[in-house]
Amino acid sequence: MRVVSDMAWTDEQIADAVKAAEEFDPAAATVVDMSDLRSIAEAADAVARGEAELTERVALARAHGRSWTEIATALGVSRQAARQRFGGKTEPEDRPPQPPPGSKPPRSRKHVTAARQRSKAIREWAKGGKVTSPAGTEGERNA
């Protein structure tokens, strides 16, 4: 957008503008009703504001760990439709999806393997056998 102070006007252009302003008769001017176009522009602005608010609320729900299925149900669309519409707008590429509220966090293979080893050691101990701890030390059950 150009600012008027940045424009260079010639003396002739200024004289023409002054003459046109002096000769202008407001009573003879034709007024065109633009209310229908104005209402379209207002409706488009309302839709844009609503879309921005909806996107913000979906992003907030995702930040709180809501699943795409839950969000889709609230929107009345399929999970795929919700994710396609809001997925790129609400989640940064480098942030993994968050688990739903109240759910257990995902476990890595390392955690699962360690849990299995502890479980196996407890079963061996319960049977009265030797137990090897994760540190590699052995022990027996005192029965």
N, C-alpha and C positions, 0 to 999 in steps of 0.2 A: 504494500500500500504506500503510495507516495504522499508525502506531506506537502501541503500547499507552499510552505516556506522553501522547499527544495526545488520548486518549479520556477523556471525563468520565463516571464511573460514579456512579450514585446509591447511597445507603446501602442501599436495598432490594435492588438488583442484587448488591451485594457480599455481603449477608447470604444471598441465595439461592444464590450460588456457593459460599459456605463450607458451607452446609447440604448441597448436592449433593455436594461433595467428601467431607464427613464420612460421608455415607450410601452412598458408592460401594463396591461389593463387587467387586474384581477377579475373584474366583473365579466369580461369576455372569455376568460379561461374556461376550458372544458374540463370538468372534474370526472374522473373515471372511478367507479366503485371498485375498490380492490379488496373488499372485505372477504370475499371467497378465497382469494389467494393468501390473504393474511391468516385466515383460519387454517389453511393447509400448512403454512409455515409454522404456526403455533402448535398444531398437532404433531408435526415432524419433530419439533423441539421437545415436546412432551415425551414422544417415543424415545428419542435419544437419551433424555434424562432417565426414563424408566429402564432402558437397556443398561445404562451405566450403573444404576442402583442394583439391578438384578445381577449383573456381573460381579459387583462388589459383594453382594450377599452370598453368591455362590462361592466366591473366593474365601469368604469368612467361614462358611460351612466346611469347605475343604480343609482350611487351616485348623478347624476344630475336629478334624478326623472323620467327617461324614463321607460315606461312600457315594460313588456316582449313582448307584441304585437308589439310595435314599433321596438324593437330590432330584433324580429323574422322577421319582414318585411324587415329590412335592410340585414339580413342574408339569406333571401329567404327560410326560414323554418317555421314550425308551432310554435305557442307560446309555446306549450308543449315541443317541441324539443329543443327550445332555453333555456327554463328554466331547462330542464333535463341536458343539456350539461354544462350550466354555472351557474346554481343556487347555488350549493354548493361551487363554486369557487369564487363567486363574492360578496356574502352577508354573513356577520357573522350571526350566529344563533340568537344572542341577539338583532340584529338591525331590527326593523320592516321595511317593504318596504316603500319607500318614494313615496308621491303622484307625479304625472307628473307635469312638470313645468307649472305654470299658473293656476293650479287647486286649488280649495278651500281645506283647510286641513280638515281631518275627524273630526267630532264632537263627543264628548262623550255623553252618555245618559244624564248626568247632564246638559250639555250645551243646548241640545235639549229641555229638560224639562223646563229650565229657560227661554228659548226663547218663548216657548208656553205660559208660565205664563205671560210674558211681553205682548205678543200679546193679550191674553185674557183680561188683565188689560186695555190695550189701547182701545179695543172694548167696554168694560164696560164704560170707561171714555167718549168715543165718544157718547154713548147712554145717558149720563147724570147721570149714576148711581154711587154708591160708589165704590171706587177702593182700594184694599188692596195691598200695596207695598210688595216687597219681604221681607222687614224688619218687616212687620206686622202692619204698621201704615195705618190708613184709611184716605181717603180724598175724597172730592166731586169736581165735575167739576163746575167751576164758569161760569155759562151761562149768 
